[in-house]
Amino acid sequence: MDIWSFITNPFVSIYELIRGGLSGLLTSVGVPDEIVRLIVFLVMGGIVVTVLLIVAPVMMMYMTWLERKLVARMQDRIGPNRAGPFGLLVPIADMIKFLTKEDIVPEGVDGPVHFLAPIVVVIPVILSFAVIQFGVGMGAVDLNLALLYLMAMGSVATIGVFMAGFGSHNKFALIGGMRAAAQIISYEIPQILAVAVIVLLAGSISLTGIIKAQSGLFGLGWFIFYLPVGPIAFFIFLLAATAEINRVPFDLPEAESELVAGYHTEYSGMKFGLFYLAEFLNTFLISAVGASLFFGGWQGPFVQQVPVLGIVYFFAKTIVLIGVQLWFRGTLPRLRVDQLMNFGWKRLVPATLALILFTASFLWAYRLFNQFLTGLGG
Amino acid sequence: MDVIGIISQLVFFLIAALTLAAGLATVLLRNVFHAGLALVGTFFGVAALYLMLEAEFLAVVQILIYIGAIAVLILFAIMLTRSLMKNEDSNINKQWAWVATVIVILFVGLFILILQVPWQHSGTAVYTDLVPHLGTALLTTYLLPFEIVSVLLLAALIGAFIIARE
């Protein structure tokens, strides 16, 4: 392997070096082929999972910092600036606080359900990161069904919210849980339909396929530029996804002014920390998915020559989308329940259905036109 | 038997045992909400079995539809209708003997049937990328059943609206 290809693609190169070295070592010791493959699979899987499990929470910690800083600037404040330069150590202090706080379990709760709820909320989000393509060839799994898988994982988190709401045996928690569930069920539909528009355009439901389909125009053939379908689908996707992860302006399930803290009212210490983690990981996740579906993921100029640029592009796009969500949070008021439901069912769902019909008929007409042209030529 | 075969056998038995345990919990637990959660566990176990059979599409759809939609609706209904503190019901009613008989007969019948049918299997996977084939088949060969199912769902939807209005 020459130096240039190592420098331009360091992470994949290191991965390949470790894998080659390990299987070479095992084979030279005299381990049977089949077991070598099994061990290499397990070890490399372990490495990838560990990297993901480090990257995602570190990203989450600095998203909390970014949120504090950005929202503070929007409200004409300075934000955290004491711990470390620009308050950069605040997330670490936060983490230590969460880990050392006393875990209080109220007497009347439904023991196992109350205990399991934060875990059930966090696991689907972390599992979702398995299919995200962080750079050229840098996804843990390249699943054919990546989009369906993401939707499935997103819907599982609802169960955790239910468990938190019901297991707490508390009015506020129950109302918060019910609101969350109603909201997630309602906004899942426009979200999936908006994604279906992209599936129509790309002709694939694997994230790699969708990102590859956006490689045109010098790495800038992103679906957001497919006027007028792209921007509308993106807007609907962003709204529905924000609603699905219960963030402002759709944060009714945890509306402080009415419900104390909604479904996680009765949680403290690290269990509350897990809900917090899940919320920010979800924001990261939908920004990453949005960047992959509408902004070309790791696509960009020169990405074929210098693959490491892909990671830079991907994270730049994702962080911009995270910033948009924080901007929502800093500026928009909260919706009422009836407004939320009316908007979801009476506006978003019909709008996305119309969009799908339009896209499909346009693609059909385009194909007919192409056939006509080739017919003329032949 | 080779190592990987043994491991996959072990994983299969683990998943099967967990699925069965969750299924038993679904019918035996007295708290309806807990039973609903155990049902979610059963669905997960079935999805894991689909994965073991390399039917990824079925597994993902199982999670999306059965857990993401059906189980969520069941839990939602339980939360709407049960009072929070007292939800301990007896789950044995007068018909249990009849039901048990019917189910034992059904189980034995299916078991015999499965043993008798000469199942065909072609050592290799038929399709590597299943989804396009599935989509094409649904919209060409099986268009009529597909449309009839959608009409059925529409009828159920309208029926639910009418009942809710009364």
Boltz contact constraints between the chains, C-beta under 6 A:
constraints:
  - contact:
      token1: [A, 35]
      token2: [B, 3]
      max_distance: 6.0
  - contact:
      token1: [A, 144]
      token2: [B, 129]
      max_distance: 6.0
  - contact:
      token1: [A, 145]
      token2: [B, 56]
      max_distance: 6.0
  - contact:
      token1: [A, 145]
      token2: [B, 60]
      max_distance: 6.0
  - contact:
      token1: [A, 148]
      token2: [B, 60]
      max_distance: 6.0
  - contact:
      token1: [A, 149]
      token2: [B, 60]
      max_distance: 6.0
  - contact:
      token1: [A, 151]
      token2: [B, 64]
      max_distance: 6.0
  - contact:
      token1: [A, 152]
      token2: [B, 60]
      max_distance: 6.0
  - contact:
      token1: [A, 152]
      token2: [B, 63]
      max_distance: 6.0
  - contact:
      token1: [A, 152]
      token2: [B, 64]
      max_distance: 6.0
  - contact:
      token1: [A, 155]
      token2: [B, 68]
      max_distance: 6.0
  - contact:
      token1: [A, 156]
      token2: [B, 67]
      max_distance: 6.0
  - contact:
      token1: [A, 158]
      token2: [B, 72]
      max_distance: 6.0
  - contact:
      token1: [A, 159]
      token2: [B, 40]
      max_distance: 6.0
  - contact:
      token1: [A, 162]
      token2: [B, 75]
      max_distance: 6.0
  - contact:
      token1: [A, 166]
      token2: [B, 33]
      max_distance: 6.0
  - contact:
      token1: [A, 166]
      token2: [B, 79]
      max_distance: 6.0
  - contact:
      token1: [A, 169]
      token2: [B, 84]
      max_distance: 6.0
  - contact:
      token1: [A, 178]
      token2: [B, 79]
      max_distance: 6.0
  - contact:
      token1: [A, 181]
      token2: [B, 76]
      max_distance: 6.0
